[in-house]
Amino acid sequence: MPYTVTPTALPEVLILEPKVFGDARGFFFESFNARDFAQCTGLDVQFVQDNHSKSAKGVLRGLHYQIQHPQGKLVRVTQGEVFDVAVDIRKSSPTFGKWEGVMLSAENKRQLWVPPGFAHGFLVTSDSAEFLYKTSDYYHTEFERSLLWNDPALGIQWPVDGEPLLAAKDKAAATLGKAEVFT
């Protein structure tokens, strides 16, 4: 199998570890293959958009989601390291309000599948990080929402001392109790 797939405490959130071929020259791996992804995960996902961001240490992006046109995301880091978080915000789910956090880095080459219906965010723990992700739906600014990163109802254990660097929209994000969520 080209990937090792590990379920998390949130069964739909998956850690994918690609098979890496390395020697003294460097390494090679397929970062994505639609046929292999479907075979290894049991998911039939069509990705329509790739995104790439670079952030400095202490930057926290998220927790983002689209209330209409929800996006599934396959995320990975190509430089540096991040603490990546998915939060189940489907009201009818038995894991509503629960979160999963995973360290993703250029070194471990792990990927995380964050399904539609989950809020997503990450904190840069290295000096900087480049973050790539594929999405299953297009970005729609009018449907984007942010869940407050430090909402006590979530209790996310972010590996940060003090306040992270946040965008204005993330500083003004809603708590789970007041957020627009999925049914």
Number of C-alpha atoms within 10 A of each C-alpha: 10 18 21 14 19 14 13 15 13 17 9 15 20 21 22 23 17 19 15 14 10 10 7 5 6 7 9 11 12 12 16 14 10 13 10 14 19 12 14 15 18 9 11 11 15 12 17 12 13 14 11 13 10 15 19 16 17 22 21 25 21 25 22 22 25 24 20 13 16 22 24 23 24 21 22 27 26 18 19 21 26 30 20 25 24 27 27 25 24 17 13 9 13 10 15 19 19 18 22 18 19 16 19 26 24 16 11 15 19 22 27 26 22 25 22 23 25 29 28 25 20 25 26 29 22 16 12 17 23 19 23 18 19 21 23 19 18 15 17 13 8 9 12 14 22 25 29 21 27 16 14 10 12 17 12 17 12 17 13 14 7 7 10 17 17 16 13 8 15 19 15 12 21 18 17 19 11 9 14 15 20 18 9
